[in-house]
Amino acid sequence: MFVIGITGGIGSGKTAVSDRFAARGIVVVDADLASRVVVEAGRPALGAIREHFGGEVIAADGSLDRAALRGKVFADAAERRWLEQLLHPLIGEEIRRGLQAATSPYAVLVSPLLLEAGQVNLVDRVLVVDVPEDLQVQRTAARDGNSVEQVRAIMAAQMDRDTRLARADDVIVNDRGLEELDAAVESLHHRYLELARTRSEP
C-alpha cells in the first residue's frame, strides 16, 4: 500500500486536507483517533496513566480527562516524554492495523507527530500542511478556546516549522480559501494516484 503522511503544526488545517482526500475515496487513518482508542476505558494504557498521574486526569465517567492530562504534560517535558514512551508504540500498532486494512488506491496517515514519533517510517511521502505561525495561533485559540499562551506552548513542544518543511516531499500552504485548498488537494490526488499505480506495476 502506497501511503501519504500528512502533518503540520497545530491549527494548520490537517483535518481539512485529509477530509478532502477522504471525499475522493481515499482511506484516511487518523493518528489522533488512534491515540484516543489506546486510552479508552479498560485499556492497559489508561490504568498506567492513572497510576502515574493520579485520579485528577480521570473524568467522572472513568474516561481520560484529556485537558487535565495535556495541562500536566505540556508544563513538564519529562512527563511528556514518559507519556510518549507509553503511548507511541501502542498508537503505532493501531495505525498499522488501519493502514493494512485500507482498500483505496493509496492511503493517508494524518498525524501531528508524524515526524517526531517515528510514524514517518510507515509512509512513502510526507505532505506538510503549512501556515504562518500567527495564523496557527489565531485559528487554534478560536477553535479550542485556549489562551494564546497555551497555544504557543503547544507549538513550542512541536517540531519547528522550518525543520518540518525541510522534511516535506509536498507542501500545501493553507492560508487562503477553501476553493484554493480543494484545488491543491485535487492536484496532489492525481499525482498520488499515478505514483501508486507506478508502484504497483510489476
DRENVO-24856 format. One record per residue: residue number from 1; residue in three letters; x, y, z of N, C-alpha, C in turn. Coordinates in Angstrom, 1 decimal, decimal comma. Atoms other than C-alpha are relative to their C-alpha. Layout:
# DRENVO-24856
(site NUM; 'ALA'; (X; Y; Z); (X; Y; Z); (X; Y; Z))
...
This chain:
# DRENVO-24856
(site 1; 'MET'; (0,8; -1,2; 0,0); (0,0; 0,0; 0,0); (0,9; 1,3; 0,0))
(site 2; 'PHE'; (-0,7; -1,3; 0,1); (1,3; 3,4; -1,0); (-0,6; 1,0; 1,0))
(site 3; 'VAL'; (0,6; -0,8; -1,1); (0,9; 5,7; 2,0); (0,6; 1,4; 0,0))
(site 4; 'ILE'; (-0,3; -1,4; -0,1); (0,9; 9,5; 2,2); (-0,1; 0,4; 1,4))
(site 5; 'GLY'; (0,1; -0,5; -1,4); (1,7; 11,0; 5,6); (-0,3; 1,5; -0,1))
(site 6; 'ILE'; (0,4; -1,5; -0,1); (0,0; 14,4; 6,3); (0,3; 0,5; 1,4))
(site 7; 'THR'; (-0,3; -0,6; -1,3); (1,4; 16,5; 9,1); (0,0; 1,5; -0,1))
(site 8; 'GLY'; (0,0; -1,4; 0,0); (1,6; 20,1; 10,1); (-0,2; 0,5; 1,5))
(site 9; 'GLY'; (0,2; -0,5; -1,3); (1,6; 22,3; 13,2); (-1,5; 0,1; 0,4))
(site 10; 'ILE'; (1,4; -0,2; -0,5); (-1,5; 22,8; 15,4); (-0,7; 1,2; -0,8))
(site 11; 'GLY'; (0,7; -1,0; 0,6); (-4,1; 24,8; 13,6); (0,3; 0,3; -1,5))
(site 12; 'SER'; (-0,4; -0,2; 1,4); (-2,6; 24,3; 10,1); (-1,1; -0,4; -1,0))
(site 13; 'GLY'; (1,0; 0,4; 0,9); (-5,6; 22,6; 8,7); (0,2; -1,4; -0,5))
(site 14; 'LYS'; (-0,3; 1,4; 0,5); (-4,5; 18,9; 8,5); (-1,3; -0,7; -0,2))
(site 15; 'THR'; (1,3; 0,7; 0,2); (-8,1; 17,7; 9,0); (-0,7; 0,5; -1,2))
(site 16; 'ALA'; (0,6; -0,5; 1,2); (-9,4; 20,0; 6,3); (0,6; -0,7; -1,2))
(site 17; 'VAL'; (-0,6; 0,6; 1,2); (-6,9; 18,5; 3,9); (-0,3; -1,5; 0,0))
(site 18; 'SER'; (0,3; 1,5; 0,0); (-7,4; 14,8; 5,0); (-1,5; -0,2; -0,4))
(site 19; 'ASP'; (1,4; 0,1; 0,4); (-11,2; 15,3; 4,7); (-0,2; 0,0; -1,5))
(site 20; 'ARG'; (0,1; -0,2; 1,4); (-10,7; 16,3; 1,1); (0,5; -1,3; -0,7))
(site 21; 'PHE'; (-0,5; 1,3; 0,5); (-8,7; 13,1; 0,4); (-1,1; -1,1; 0,2))
(site 22; 'ALA'; (1,0; 0,9; -0,3); (-11,4; 11,1; 2,1); (-1,2; 0,1; -0,9))
(site 23; 'ALA'; (1,1; -0,2; 0,9); (-14,1; 12,7; -0,1); (0,3; -0,5; -1,4))
(site 24; 'ARG'; (-0,3; 0,5; 1,3); (-12,2; 11,4; -3,1); (0,2; -1,5; 0,1))
(site 25; 'GLY'; (0,0; 1,5; -0,1); (-12,5; 7,8; -1,8); (1,3; -0,6; 0,6))
(site 26; 'ILE'; (-1,3; 0,5; -0,5); (-9,1; 7,6; -0,1); (-0,2; -0,3; 1,5))
(site 27; 'VAL'; (0,0; 0,4; -1,4); (-8,8; 5,7; 3,2); (0,9; 0,9; 0,8))
(site 28; 'VAL'; (-0,8; -0,9; -0,9); (-7,6; 8,1; 6,0); (0,1; -0,7; 1,3))
(site 29; 'VAL'; (-0,2; 0,5; -1,3); (-6,1; 6,7; 9,1); (0,5; 1,2; 0,9))
(site 30; 'ASP'; (-0,3; -1,2; -0,9); (-6,0; 9,4; 11,9); (0,7; -0,4; 1,2))
(site 31; 'ALA'; (-0,8; 0,3; -1,2); (-3,3; 9,2; 14,5); (-0,6; 0,5; 1,3))
(site 32; 'ASP'; (0,7; -0,6; -1,1); (-5,3; 11,4; 16,8); (-1,1; -1,0; 0,5))
(site 33; 'LEU'; (1,1; 0,9; -0,3); (-8,2; 8,9; 16,6); (0,7; -1,3; 0,7))
(site 34; 'ALA'; (-0,7; 1,2; -0,6); (-5,7; 6,0; 17,3); (0,4; 0,3; 1,4))
(site 35; 'SER'; (-0,4; -0,3; -1,4); (-4,4; 7,9; 20,3); (-1,1; 0,0; 1,0))
(site 36; 'ARG'; (1,1; 0,0; -0,9); (-7,9; 8,1; 21,7); (-0,4; -1,5; 0,3))
(site 37; 'VAL'; (0,4; 1,4; -0,1); (-8,6; 4,4; 21,1); (0,9; -0,7; 1,0))
(site 38; 'VAL'; (-0,9; 0,8; -0,9); (-5,5; 3,2; 23,0); (-0,1; 0,4; 1,5))
(site 39; 'VAL'; (0,2; -0,4; -1,4); (-6,5; 5,1; 26,2); (-1,5; -0,1; 0,4))
(site 40; 'GLU'; (1,4; 0,2; -0,4); (-10,2; 4,0; 26,2); (0,0; -0,7; 1,3))
(site 41; 'ALA'; (0,2; 0,7; -1,3); (-11,6; 2,7; 29,5); (0,2; -1,5; -0,2))
(site 42; 'GLY'; (-0,2; 1,4; 0,1); (-10,5; -0,8; 30,1); (1,3; -0,4; -0,7))
(site 43; 'ARG'; (-1,3; 0,3; 0,6); (-7,3; -0,5; 28,1); (1,1; 0,2; 1,0))
(site 44; 'PRO'; (-1,1; 0,0; -1,0); (-4,0; -1,1; 30,0); (0,6; 1,4; 0,1))
(site 45; 'ALA'; (-0,7; -1,3; -0,1); (-2,6; 2,4; 29,0); (-0,7; 0,9; 0,9))
(site 46; 'LEU'; (0,7; -0,9; -0,9); (-5,4; 4,2; 30,9); (0,4; -0,3; 1,4))
(site 47; 'GLY'; (-0,4; 0,3; -1,3); (-4,5; 2,3; 34,0); (1,4; 0,5; 0,4))
(site 48; 'ALA'; (-1,4; -0,5; -0,3); (-0,8; 3,2; 33,7); (0,0; 1,5; 0,1))
(site 49; 'ILE'; (0,0; -1,5; -0,1); (-1,7; 6,9; 33,2); (-0,6; 0,4; 1,3))
(site 50; 'ARG'; (0,7; -0,2; -1,3); (-4,0; 6,8; 36,3); (1,1; -0,2; 1,1))
(site 51; 'GLU'; (-1,0; 0,3; -1,0); (-1,2; 5,2; 38,3); (1,1; 1,1; 0,1))
(site 52; 'HIS'; (-1,1; -0,9; 0,0); (1,4; 7,7; 37,2); (-0,4; 1,4; 0,3))
(site 53; 'PHE'; (0,4; -1,4; -0,2); (-0,5; 11,0; 37,2); (-1,0; 0,2; 1,1))
(site 54; 'GLY'; (1,0; -0,2; -1,0); (-3,2; 10,3; 39,7); (-1,4; 0,1; -0,5))
(site 55; 'GLY'; (1,4; 0,0; 0,4); (-7,0; 10,4; 39,6); (-0,5; 1,3; -0,6))
(site 56; 'GLU'; (0,5; -1,3; 0,6); (-7,2; 14,1; 38,6); (0,0; 0,0; -1,5))
(site 57; 'VAL'; (0,1; 0,0; 1,5); (-6,6; 13,1; 35,0); (-1,0; -1,0; -0,5))
(site 58; 'ILE'; (1,1; 0,9; 0,4); (-9,6; 10,7; 35,0); (-1,3; 0,7; 0,2))
(site 59; 'ALA'; (1,3; -0,6; -0,1); (-13,0; 12,1; 34,3); (-1,0; -0,8; 0,9))
(site 60; 'ALA'; (1,0; 0,6; -0,8); (-16,1; 11,3; 36,4); (-0,5; -1,4; -0,6))
(site 61; 'ASP'; (0,5; 1,3; 0,6); (-17,2; 8,6; 33,9); (1,1; -1,0; -0,2))
(site 62; 'GLY'; (-1,0; 1,0; 0,1); (-13,9; 6,8; 34,1); (0,9; 0,2; -1,2))
(site 63; 'SER'; (-0,8; -0,2; 1,2); (-12,6; 8,1; 30,8); (1,2; 1,0; 0,3))
(site 64; 'LEU'; (-1,2; -0,9; -0,1); (-9,3; 10,1; 30,3); (-0,5; 1,4; -0,1))
(site 65; 'ASP'; (0,2; -1,4; 0,1); (-9,6; 13,8; 31,0); (1,2; 0,6; -0,7))
(site 66; 'ARG'; (-1,1; -0,4; 0,8); (-7,5; 14,9; 28,1); (0,5; 1,4; 0,2))
(site 67; 'ALA'; (-0,4; -1,4; -0,3); (-7,5; 18,6; 29,0); (0,9; 0,0; 1,2))
(site 68; 'ALA'; (-0,8; 0,0; -1,2); (-6,2; 17,8; 32,5); (1,4; -0,6; -0,3))
(site 69; 'LEU'; (-1,3; 0,7; 0,4); (-3,5; 15,4; 31,1); (0,9; 1,0; -0,8))
(site 70; 'ARG'; (-0,7; -0,9; 0,8); (-2,5; 18,0; 28,5); (0,7; 1,1; 0,8))
(site 71; 'GLY'; (-0,6; -1,0; -0,9); (-2,0; 20,6; 31,2); (1,2; -0,5; 0,7))
(site 72; 'LYS'; (-1,2; 0,6; -0,7); (0,4; 18,3; 33,0); (1,2; -0,2; -0,9))
(site 73; 'VAL'; (-1,2; 0,4; 0,8); (2,5; 17,1; 30,1); (0,6; 1,2; -0,8))
(site 74; 'PHE'; (-0,6; -1,2; 0,7); (2,9; 20,5; 28,3); (0,7; 0,9; 1,0))
(site 75; 'ALA'; (-0,7; -0,8; -1,0); (4,1; 22,0; 31,6); (1,3; -0,6; 0,4))
(site 76; 'ASP'; (-1,1; 0,8; -0,5); (6,7; 19,3; 32,1); (0,6; -0,9; -1,0))
(site 77; 'ALA'; (-0,6; 0,8; 1,1); (9,0; 17,9; 29,4); (0,2; -1,4; 0,4))
(site 78; 'ALA'; (-0,3; 1,3; -0,5); (9,9; 14,9; 31,5); (-1,3; -0,9; 0,0))
(site 79; 'GLU'; (1,3; 0,7; 0,0); (6,2; 14,0; 32,0); (-0,5; -0,3; -1,4))
(site 80; 'ARG'; (0,4; 0,2; 1,4); (5,6; 14,4; 28,3); (0,7; -1,2; -0,6))
(site 81; 'ARG'; (-0,8; 1,2; 0,5); (8,4; 12,0; 27,5); (-0,5; -1,3; 0,5))
(site 82; 'TRP'; (0,6; 1,2; -0,6); (7,0; 9,5; 29,9); (-1,2; -0,5; -0,7))
(site 83; 'LEU'; (1,3; 0,4; 0,7); (3,6; 9,6; 28,2); (0,3; -0,4; -1,4))
(site 84; 'GLU'; (-0,3; 0,4; 1,4); (5,1; 9,4; 24,7); (0,6; -1,4; 0,0))
(site 85; 'GLN'; (-0,6; 1,4; 0,0); (7,1; 6,3; 25,6); (-1,0; -1,0; 0,3))
(site 86; 'LEU'; (1,1; 0,9; -0,2); (4,0; 4,7; 26,9); (-0,9; -0,2; -1,3))
(site 87; 'LEU'; (1,1; 0,1; 1,1); (1,6; 5,6; 24,0); (0,5; -0,1; -1,4))
(site 88; 'HIS'; (-0,4; 0,1; 1,4); (3,7; 5,9; 20,9); (0,0; -1,4; -0,6))
(site 89; 'PRO'; (0,1; 1,4; 0,6); (4,2; 2,1; 20,4); (-1,4; -0,5; -0,2))
(site 90; 'LEU'; (1,4; 0,5; 0,1); (0,5; 1,4; 21,1); (-0,7; 0,7; -1,2))
(site 91; 'ILE'; (0,7; -0,8; 1,1); (-0,6; 4,2; 18,7); (0,6; -0,6; -1,4))
(site 92; 'GLY'; (-0,6; 0,6; 1,2); (1,9; 2,8; 16,1); (-0,7; -1,3; -0,5))
(site 93; 'GLU'; (0,7; 1,2; 0,3); (0,2; -0,6; 16,3); (-1,4; 0,2; -0,6))
(site 94; 'GLU'; (1,4; -0,4; 0,5); (-3,3; 0,9; 15,9); (0,1; 0,5; -1,4))
(site 95; 'ILE'; (-0,2; -0,6; 1,3); (-2,1; 2,9; 12,9); (0,3; -1,1; -1,1))
(site 96; 'ARG'; (-0,3; 1,1; 1,0); (-0,6; -0,2; 11,2); (-1,2; -0,8; -0,3))
(site 97; 'ARG'; (1,2; 0,8; 0,3); (-3,8; -2,1; 11,6); (-0,9; 0,8; -1,0))
(site 98; 'GLY'; (0,8; -0,8; 0,9); (-5,7; 0,8; 9,9); (0,5; 0,0; -1,4))
(site 99; 'LEU'; (-0,6; -0,1; 1,3); (-3,3; 1,1; 7,0); (-0,1; -1,4; -0,7))
(site 100; 'GLN'; (0,0; 1,3; 0,6); (-3,2; -2,7; 6,4); (-1,4; -0,3; -0,5))
(site 101; 'ALA'; (1,4; 0,2; 0,3); (-7,0; -2,7; 6,2); (-0,5; 0,9; -1,2))
(site 102; 'ALA'; (0,4; -1,0; 1,0); (-7,1; 0,1; 3,6); (-0,1; -0,7; -1,4))
(site 103; 'THR'; (0,3; 0,6; 1,3); (-8,6; -0,8; 0,2); (0,0; 1,0; -1,2))
(site 104; 'SER'; (-0,1; -1,0; 1,0); (-8,2; 2,5; -1,7); (1,3; -0,1; -0,8))
(site 105; 'PRO'; (-1,2; 0,0; 0,8); (-5,6; 3,1; -4,4); (1,3; 0,3; 0,8))
(site 106; 'TYR'; (-1,0; -0,3; -0,9); (-3,4; 4,7; -1,8); (-0,7; 0,4; 1,3))
(site 107; 'ALA'; (0,6; -0,4; -1,3); (-3,9; 5,6; 1,9); (0,7; 1,2; 0,5))
(site 108; 'VAL'; (-0,5; -1,2; -0,6); (-3,4; 8,7; 4,0); (0,1; -0,3; 1,5))
(site 109; 'LEU'; (-0,2; 0,0; -1,4); (-2,0; 8,8; 7,5); (0,1; 1,4; 0,5))
(site 110; 'VAL'; (-0,1; -1,4; -0,5); (-2,7; 12,1; 9,2); (0,4; 0,0; 1,5))
(site 111; 'SER'; (-0,5; 0,0; -1,3); (-0,7; 12,8; 12,3); (0,8; 1,3; 0,3))
(site 112; 'PRO'; (-0,8; -1,1; -0,4); (0,6; 15,9; 14,1); (1,4; -0,3; 0,4))
(site 113; 'LEU'; (-1,4; 0,4; -0,4); (3,6; 13,9; 15,3); (0,6; -1,0; -1,0))
(site 114; 'LEU'; (-0,5; 0,9; 1,0); (4,3; 12,1; 12,1); (1,6; -0,1; 0,0))
(site 115; 'LEU'; (-1,5; 0,0; 0,1); (8,0; 13,2; 12,1); (0,6; -0,2; 1,3))
(site 116; 'GLU'; (-0,6; 0,1; -1,3); (8,5; 13,3; 15,8); (-0,1; -1,4; 0,6))
(site 117; 'ALA'; (0,3; 1,3; -0,7); (7,0; 9,9; 16,8); (0,5; -1,2; -0,8))
(site 118; 'GLY'; (-0,4; 1,1; 0,7); (8,7; 7,7; 14,2); (-1,0; -0,6; -1,0))
(site 119; 'GLN'; (1,1; 0,5; 0,9); (5,4; 7,3; 12,3); (0,4; 0,2; -1,5))
(site 120; 'VAL'; (-0,4; -0,3; 1,4); (7,2; 8,7; 9,2); (0,5; -1,3; -0,7))
(site 121; 'ASN'; (-0,4; 1,3; 0,5); (8,6; 5,1; 8,8); (-1,1; -0,8; -0,6))
(site 122; 'LEU'; (1,1; 0,7; 0,5); (5,1; 4,0; 7,9); (-0,5; 0,6; -1,3))
(site 123; 'VAL'; (0,5; -0,7; 1,2); (4,7; 6,4; 4,9); (1,1; 0,0; -1,1))
(site 124; 'ASP'; (-0,9; -0,2; 1,2); (6,2; 6,8; 1,4); (0,3; 1,4; -0,3))
(site 125; 'ARG'; (-0,3; -1,4; 0,3); (5,8; 10,5; 1,1); (-0,6; 0,8; 1,2))
(site 126; 'VAL'; (0,5; -0,9; -1,1); (5,3; 13,4; 3,6); (-0,6; 1,3; -0,7))
(site 127; 'LEU'; (0,7; -1,2; 0,5); (2,8; 16,1; 2,8); (-0,2; 0,9; 1,3))
(site 128; 'VAL'; (0,1; -0,9; -1,1); (3,2; 19,1; 5,1); (-1,1; 1,1; -0,3))
(site 129; 'VAL'; (1,0; -1,1; 0,1); (0,2; 21,5; 5,6); (0,6; 1,1; 0,8))
(site 130; 'ASP'; (-0,7; -1,0; -0,7); (1,8; 24,8; 6,4); (-0,8; 1,3; 0,0))
(site 131; 'VAL'; (0,6; -1,4; -0,1); (0,5; 28,2; 7,6); (1,0; 0,9; 0,8))
(site 132; 'PRO'; (-0,8; -0,9; -0,9); (2,2; 31,3; 9,1); (-0,3; -0,2; 1,5))
(site 133; 'GLU'; (0,2; 0,3; -1,5); (2,6; 30,9; 12,9); (-1,1; 0,9; 0,6))
(site 134; 'ASP'; (1,0; -0,9; -0,6); (0,4; 33,9; 13,7); (-1,4; -0,5; -0,3))
(site 135; 'LEU'; (1,3; 0,5; 0,4); (-2,4; 32,3; 11,8); (-0,3; -1,3; 0,8))
(site 136; 'GLN'; (0,1; 1,2; -0,9); (-1,8; 29,0; 13,7); (-0,6; 0,4; 1,3))
(site 137; 'VAL'; (0,5; -0,4; -1,4); (-2,3; 30,8; 17,0); (-1,4; 0,5; -0,1))
(site 138; 'GLN'; (1,4; -0,6; 0,1); (-5,4; 32,7; 15,8); (-1,0; -1,1; -0,2))
(site 139; 'ARG'; (1,0; 1,1; 0,3); (-7,1; 29,6; 14,4); (-0,2; -0,9; 1,2))
(site 140; 'THR'; (0,1; 1,0; -1,1); (-6,3; 27,3; 17,4); (-0,7; 0,6; 1,2))
(site 141; 'ALA'; (0,6; -0,7; -1,1); (-7,3; 29,9; 20,0); (-1,5; 0,1; -0,2))
(site 142; 'ALA'; (1,4; -0,1; 0,3); (-10,6; 30,4; 18,2); (-0,7; -1,3; 0,1))
(site 143; 'ARG'; (0,7; 1,3; 0,1); (-11,3; 26,7; 17,7); (-0,1; -0,7; 1,3))
(site 144; 'ASP'; (0,0; 0,8; -1,2); (-10,3; 25,3; 21,1); (-0,3; 0,8; 1,3))
(site 145; 'GLY'; (0,2; -0,8; -1,2); (-10,9; 28,3; 23,4); (1,2; 0,1; 0,9))
(site 146; 'ASN'; (-1,2; -0,1; -0,8); (-7,3; 28,1; 24,5); (0,6; 1,5; 0,0))
(site 147; 'SER'; (-0,6; -1,3; 0,0); (-5,3; 31,2; 25,5); (1,2; 0,0; -1,0))
(site 148; 'VAL'; (-1,1; -0,1; 0,9); (-2,6; 32,5; 23,2); (1,3; -0,7; 0,6))
(site 149; 'GLU'; (-1,2; 0,6; -0,7); (0,0; 31,3; 25,8); (-0,1; -1,5; -0,1))
(site 150; 'GLN'; (0,2; 1,4; 0,1); (-1,4; 27,8; 25,8); (0,3; -0,5; -1,4))
(site 151; 'VAL'; (-0,3; 0,4; 1,4); (-1,3; 27,6; 22,0); (1,5; 0,1; -0,3))
(site 152; 'ARG'; (-1,4; -0,2; 0,2); (2,2; 28,9; 21,9); (0,9; -1,1; 0,7))
(site 153; 'ALA'; (-0,7; 1,1; -0,7); (3,3; 26,3; 24,5); (-0,1; -1,3; -0,8))
(site 154; 'ILE'; (0,2; 1,2; 0,9); (1,8; 23,5; 22,3); (0,9; 0,1; -1,2))
(site 155; 'MET'; (-0,9; -0,1; 1,2); (3,6; 24,9; 19,3); (1,4; -0,2; 0,3))
(site 156; 'ALA'; (-1,4; 0,1; -0,4); (6,9; 25,1; 21,2); (0,4; -1,5; 0,2))
(site 157; 'ALA'; (-0,2; 1,4; -0,2); (6,5; 21,4; 22,0); (0,1; -0,8; -1,3))
(site 158; 'GLN'; (0,0; 0,7; 1,3); (6,1; 20,5; 18,3); (1,3; 0,3; -0,7))
(site 159; 'MET'; (-1,2; -0,2; 0,8); (8,8; 20,3; 15,7); (-0,2; 1,4; -0,6))
(site 160; 'ASP'; (0,1; -1,3; 0,6); (9,6; 23,8; 14,4); (-0,3; 0,0; -1,5))
(site 161; 'ARG'; (0,6; -0,1; 1,4); (8,2; 25,0; 11,1); (1,1; -0,3; -1,0))
(site 162; 'ASP'; (-1,0; 0,1; 1,0); (11,5; 25,2; 9,2); (0,5; -1,5; -0,1))
(site 163; 'THR'; (-0,5; 1,4; 0,0); (12,6; 21,6; 10,2); (-1,1; -0,8; -0,7))
(site 164; 'ARG'; (1,1; 0,7; 0,6); (9,1; 20,3; 9,3); (0,0; 0,1; -1,5))
(site 165; 'LEU'; (0,0; -0,2; 1,4); (9,2; 21,9; 5,9); (1,2; -0,6; -0,8))
(site 166; 'ALA'; (-1,2; 0,6; 0,6); (12,7; 20,7; 5,2); (-0,1; -1,5; -0,2))
(site 167; 'ARG'; (0,1; 1,5; 0,1); (11,5; 17,1; 5,6); (-1,2; -0,3; -0,9))
(site 168; 'ALA'; (1,2; 0,3; 0,8); (8,4; 17,5; 3,3); (0,4; -0,4; -1,4))
(site 169; 'ASP'; (-0,1; 0,3; 1,4); (8,1; 15,9; -0,1); (-1,0; 0,9; -0,8))
(site 170; 'ASP'; (1,0; -0,9; 0,6); (5,0; 18,0; -0,8); (-0,5; 1,0; 1,1))
(site 171; 'VAL'; (0,5; -1,0; -1,0); (3,6; 21,2; 0,8); (-1,3; 0,6; -0,5))
(site 172; 'ILE'; (1,1; -0,8; 0,2); (0,2; 22,7; 0,9); (0,0; 1,2; 0,9))
(site 173; 'VAL'; (0,0; -1,3; -0,9); (0,2; 26,4; 2,1); (-1,5; 0,3; 0,1))
(site 174; 'ASN'; (1,4; -0,2; -0,2); (-3,2; 26,7; 3,7); (-0,4; 1,3; 0,7))
(site 175; 'ASP'; (0,3; -1,3; -0,5); (-3,6; 30,4; 4,2); (-1,0; 0,8; -0,8))
(site 176; 'ARG'; (1,0; -0,7; 0,9); (-6,2; 31,1; 1,6); (-1,4; -0,7; 0,2))
(site 177; 'GLY'; (1,4; 0,5; -0,2); (-9,8; 30,0; 1,0); (-0,1; -1,5; -0,3))
(site 178; 'LEU'; (0,3; 1,4; 0,1); (-11,4; 26,5; 0,8); (0,1; -0,4; -1,5))
(site 179; 'GLU'; (-0,1; 0,3; 1,4); (-11,5; 26,7; -3,0); (1,4; -0,3; -0,4))
(site 180; 'GLU'; (-1,4; 0,2; 0,3); (-7,8; 27,0; -3,3); (0,5; -1,3; 0,7))
(site 181; 'LEU'; (-0,4; 1,3; -0,7); (-7,3; 24,2; -0,7); (-0,5; -1,2; -0,8))
(site 182; 'ASP'; (0,6; 1,2; 0,7); (-9,6; 21,9; -2,7); (0,8; -0,2; -1,3))
(site 183; 'ALA'; (-0,7; 0,2; 1,2); (-7,7; 22,6; -5,9); (1,4; -0,6; 0,2))
(site 184; 'ALA'; (-1,3; 0,5; -0,4); (-4,4; 21,9; -4,2); (-0,1; -1,5; 0,3))
(site 185; 'VAL'; (0,2; 1,5; -0,3); (-5,7; 18,5; -2,9); (-0,3; -0,7; -1,3))
(site 186; 'GLU'; (0,4; 0,7; 1,3); (-7,2; 17,6; -6,3); (1,3; -0,2; -0,8))
(site 187; 'SER'; (-1,2; 0,1; 0,8); (-3,8; 18,2; -8,0); (0,9; -1,1; 0,6))
(site 188; 'LEU'; (-0,8; 1,0; -0,6); (-1,9; 16,1; -5,4); (-0,7; -1,4; -0,1))
(site 189; 'HIS'; (0,7; 1,2; 0,1); (-4,6; 13,4; -5,5); (0,3; -0,7; -1,4))
(site 190; 'HIS'; (-0,3; 0,6; 1,3); (-4,0; 12,8; -9,2); (1,5; -0,4; -0,1))
(site 191; 'ARG'; (-1,4; 0,3; -0,1); (-0,2; 12,8; -8,6); (0,2; -1,3; 0,8))
(site 192; 'TYR'; (-0,1; 1,2; -0,9); (-0,6; 10,2; -5,8); (-0,6; -1,2; -0,7))
(site 193; 'LEU'; (0,5; 1,1; 0,7); (-2,8; 8,0; -7,9); (1,0; -0,5; -1,0))
(site 194; 'GLU'; (-1,0; 0,5; 1,0); (-0,1; 7,9; -10,6); (1,1; -0,6; 0,7))
(site 195; 'LEU'; (-1,1; 0,6; -0,7); (2,6; 7,2; -8,1); (-0,3; -1,3; 0,6))
(site 196; 'ALA'; (0,4; 1,3; -0,5); (0,6; 4,4; -6,5); (-0,1; -1,0; -1,1))
(site 197; 'ARG'; (0,1; 0,9; 1,1); (-0,1; 2,9; -9,9); (1,3; -0,5; -0,5))
(site 198; 'THR'; (-1,3; 0,4; 0,4); (3,5; 3,0; -10,9); (0,7; -0,9; 1,0))
(site 199; 'ARG'; (-0,6; 0,8; -1,1); (4,5; 1,5; -7,5); (-0,6; -1,5; -0,2))
(site 200; 'SER'; (0,6; 1,3; 0,0); (2,1; -1,4; -8,1); (0,3; -0,8; -1,2))
(site 201; 'GLU'; (-0,3; 0,8; 1,3); (3,3; -2,3; -11,6); (1,1; -1,0; 0,2))
(site 202; 'PRO'; (-1,0; 1,0; -0,2); (5,4; -5,4; -11,8); (1,3; 0,4; -0,6))
